[in-house]
Amino acid sequence: LYAASWLREKGAAEARPRKVIEDPYETAAKTASGVVASGAGKTGGLYMPPYKLAQMMSGVDDKASAQYQRMTWEALKKAINGLVNKVNVSNIKAIVVDLLKQNVIRGRALLVRSLMKAQGASPNFSRIYAALLAVINTKMPEIGELLVKRAVNQFNRAYRRHDKVVCNGVVKLIAALVNQQLVHELLALQLCILLLETPTDDSVETVVTFVTECGAALAEVSPQALNSIFERLRSILHEGAIDKRVQYMIEGLYAVRKSNFADYPAVLPELDLVEAEDQITHEVSLDEQLDLEETLDYFTFDPDFEANEAAYVRVRREILGDDSDSESGDDDDDDDDDDD
């Protein structure tokens, strides 16, 4: 019986088609020559230097073809990632201008993904990324709304999975969005109520982190909501059911509140780039069904590509002026793109 079973398994294995492993150098040659699209495959294709991509684009006569559209998509992705990766307090205004020179309406999901990826890697830079988004949101609110939805979705997923690291990181992003008035303060209150409903060491710690970051903004726009959060924290502190370390964190938060959040202003002066009356605030709830528009993350053929590109040129001129047609020249490709 054992021998018969082994023979059957061997025969089935031999009947299965064998996977052909291509020579990587041959694959690279095909990619460079355009035989294999640079964005093909789950991993986004092989790396192609910007100069090679530009050379290939200039050699395509049909600007509406799928091949050319895919090349421009790859170039757009590299440009957005490069700009997001080098933004800081000193160059944020220039980066905003360079981003708007790119077709961020077509690549709005690319911009959102790049911002969230960069913020996830460096949560302490959340204020910078939120300030950059705040400027773009005044001109193209659909981009701000998409990031808010995806940030809320990321928090919900991390909360259900009890992923403390991701949870603490994303609440810093949401706090920065509250500070920039990109999202309504009701979301902040919902988040705190959810985390303090059944308090644990991790959930209370996350609330302390969140309130520390956006407490100054909440004290200004909704002081009663902030008072209710502190009352709940006080009762948790008196119950004594949480760890001593977390109790000390709550006491530290009370000290921060007593100083009127002096060390944690809502918006730093150098990141205060948008007038309050110009900002567009998005109202998103923790428990609503969100359309994450995930199809925008990937290349799709656009039959009206040339018309849409021309329309964005007009939009760009309205925002930046007639001299915005010059190329930004930023082809940074520091990030490796993944399709998680």
N, C-alpha and C positions, 0 to 999 in steps of 0.2 A: 504493500500500500504506500509506504513512504517513497519507494523508488518511482512508482507510477505518478504520485503527486509531484515529485521533483521533475520528472520528464514533462508533465503538463506545464509547469511553471516555466521551464526552460524554453519550451516551444512557444509559449505566449510572449516571452521576452524577446525571442528571436523574430517573432512576427511583427513586433512594434517597430515603427520606423525610427532609425537612429537619428539623433540630433546632429546636424552638421555645424561644426564650429568653424567660423570663418577666421581667416588670418586677420589680426587686428590692423596690420599695415595696409592690407587690401581694402578693408572697410574704411579706413581713414582716407585712402585715395579716392574711393567712391564718394565719400562725403564731400571732399574738397572739390570734386569735379561735378557735383550736383546729381550724381546717379542716385545717391541715398540722401534724403532730406536731412538737414542738420538737426531738425527737431523731432525726428522719428524716434519711436521707442518710448518706453515708460520713463527712462532716465533723462529724456530730453535730447538724446543724441550725443555724439562726440563733441569735444571742445573744438571750436573754430575761432582763430584769432580775428579780432575786429577788422583788420585790414583785408583779410581774405574774404570775409563776409561782404564788405563794401565792394570789393573787386567783383565778386559774383553778382551782386545786385546791379552793378553798372553794366554787366554783360547780358542782362535779360532785357529783351526788346518789349515783351508783352507785360506792361506794368499791372495789368489786371489778372495775371495768371496766378494759379495757386502757388507755384514755385516762388514767385516774387513776393506774394503776400506772406508766405512763411518766412522768407528771409527778413522782411521788414518786422515781422513779429519777433524774431530772434534778436534783431538789432534793438527793438524797443525794450525787450526784456533786459538786455545787457545794460542799456543806458539808464533805465530806472533803477536797477540794482546798484549800479555804480554810484549814482547820485545819492540814493538813500544811505549807502554805506559810509559816505564821507561827510554827511551833514553834521554840523555842530553849532554851538551858540553863535560863533563869530561869522559863519558863512551861510546861515540859514536863509537869509534874504536872497542871496545869489542862487542857492540851490532851488528855491521855489521858482524863480524865473526860469532856470534851466529845465526844471521838471515840466513847466507849462509849455516849453518849446516842444516837448515830446507830445505825442497824441495820447494824453492820459485818459481821454474818454474811451478810446479803443482799449487801452491798457489799464483801465481802472482796477481790475482785479489783480493785475500784476503789481500795481502800486500798493494796494492794500496788503497783499501777501508779503511783499518786500518789507513794508513797515512793520507788520506783525512779527515777521521772522527776526528782523533786527531788534525789535523791542523785547522779544522773548529771550534773545541772547544777551541783551543789556537792559534789564528793567529799569536801572537807574537813569537811563536816557529817555524815559517815557515822556517827560515834559517837553523835550525837544521834538520828538516825533509828533506829539499832540499839537504843538505849536505850528509845525509844518502843515499838518492836516487842516488845522483851523483856517489857515490862509486859503488853501485850495478849496475848502468847504464853502467859503463865501462865493466862489465862482462856479463851483461844480458840486452842489450838495449831495448828488447821488454817490460820490466817492466817499464822503464822510458818513453817509448813512450805511453804506456797505461795510465799512470798517467797524462801525458801532455794532451792527448785527453780528458780524463774525466774532467780535470781542465778547459779546454776550453769550454767543453759542460756545465759545471756547471756555468761558467760565462755567457754564452749565455742565459741560462735559467733564471738566476737571473736578467739579464739586461732586458729581455722581461717582467718579472714580476714586475719590479721596486722594487726589493728586495735589499735595500741599505745595510743591514747588511751582507747578504751573498756575495754581490758584493764586498764590501770592504775587506771581509775576503779572497775571492778567488784571488783578484788582488795581495794581499800580497804573496800568494803562487806562482802565476805566476811571480811576481817580483823576488822572491827567485830562481825560475827556470832559469830566465834570468841571474841572477848573477852567477849561477853555470854553465852557458852555456849549460844547458840541453835543452833549447828551443831557437830558432833563434830570434834575436832582431827585426825582421820584425813583429813578433806577437805583441811585445810591441808597435810598431808604429801603427799598425792596431787598437789596443785596444784604444789608446789615440785619434786617429782620430774619431773612432766611438763615444766615449764619449763626444768629443768636437764639434761634427758636429752640434748638437742642444744643446747648453750648458744649464744646469740647475744647481741649487745649489748642488744637490746630485752628478751629473755627474762630475762637476768640482772638488768637494771634493774628489771623487774617483780617479781622475787623479792626484791630488796633493799627495794623499797617495801613489799611484803607482810610480810616478816619484821620490818621496822622497826615496823609498825603492831601486829602481834600477837605479837611475840617474847616479850614479858613473860608473856602467857597461856600460850604454848607451853612456856616455861621452867618454869612452875609445874605444868602438867598432864602434859607429856610431854617432859622434858628430853633423853631419848635421841634422840627424833625431831629436836629442835632441833640437837643435836650433829651428827647425820648431815647435816643441811642445811649447817651451817657447814663440815664436812669437805669436802663437795662444792664449796662456794664457794672453799675454800682451794686445792683442786686446780685449779680453773679459773683462779684467780689466778696460780698457779705456771706454768701452761701459757702464759700470756701471749698467748693468741690473741684476746682481746677488746680493745676500745678502752681507751686510758689513762683516759679519763673514767670508764668503768664500773669499772675497777680501783680508782680512787680511791673510788668509791661502796662497793665491797666493804670496803675498808679502813675507811671511815667506819662501816659496819655493825658491824665488829669492835669499834670504839671504843664504839659504842652498847651492844653486848653487855657489854663490860668494865665499863661503868657500871651494869650490871644494868637497862638500859632505864629509867633514872631519868627521862628526859625523855619517855618514851613508856609511861606506865602502861597496864595492860590496860583499866581502867575508871576514869574520873575520879570523884572522890568525889560530885560533884553529879549524876552520871549512874548511880550505883550504887543503883538503885531496886528491885532484886529480890534476894531472898535466894537463895543458891546452891541450897539444897535445894528451892526452889519452881520453879526454872527447868526447862523441858522442852527437852531437847536432841534435835535431829533428825539422823539419820544418813543422809546423802545422798552418793553416790559420783559421781565425774566421768564414769564410763563407763556408768552405768545409764540405762535408758530412763525419762524423767520425764514424768509426766502434768501438763502445765502448766494444765489446766482453762481453756483460752482462751475457752470459751463463756461463762464467768462475767463476761467483760469487757463484754458487751453486754446490753441489755435483753431479757428474755424474759417472756412472760406467765405468771403464776403462778396456777393455778386455786384454790390454797389461800392466797391472799395475806393475807386478814384473819386467818386462824388463825396463819400464820407471824409476822405482825406482833405479834399478841397474845403469842405464845410468846417473842418477843424482849423484849417489855416485862417479862415475868416474869424472864427471864435478867438484864436490866439492873437490875431491882430487887434481885435476889440479889447482884449485884456492887457496886452503888453505894448501895443502900438505897432506902427508899420515897420519898425526896424527889427522886429522879432523874427524875420525870416532867416537871419543868419543862423547857422548851425551852432549848437552849443559846444560841439567837439568833445563831448565827454563820452568815451566808449569804455568806461571802466567795467571790468568783468571779474571783480574780486569774489563774488558769491558763486557757489556751485548751486545750480537750480535743482530742486527736487520737486516731485509731484505727489507729495503726501496727501 
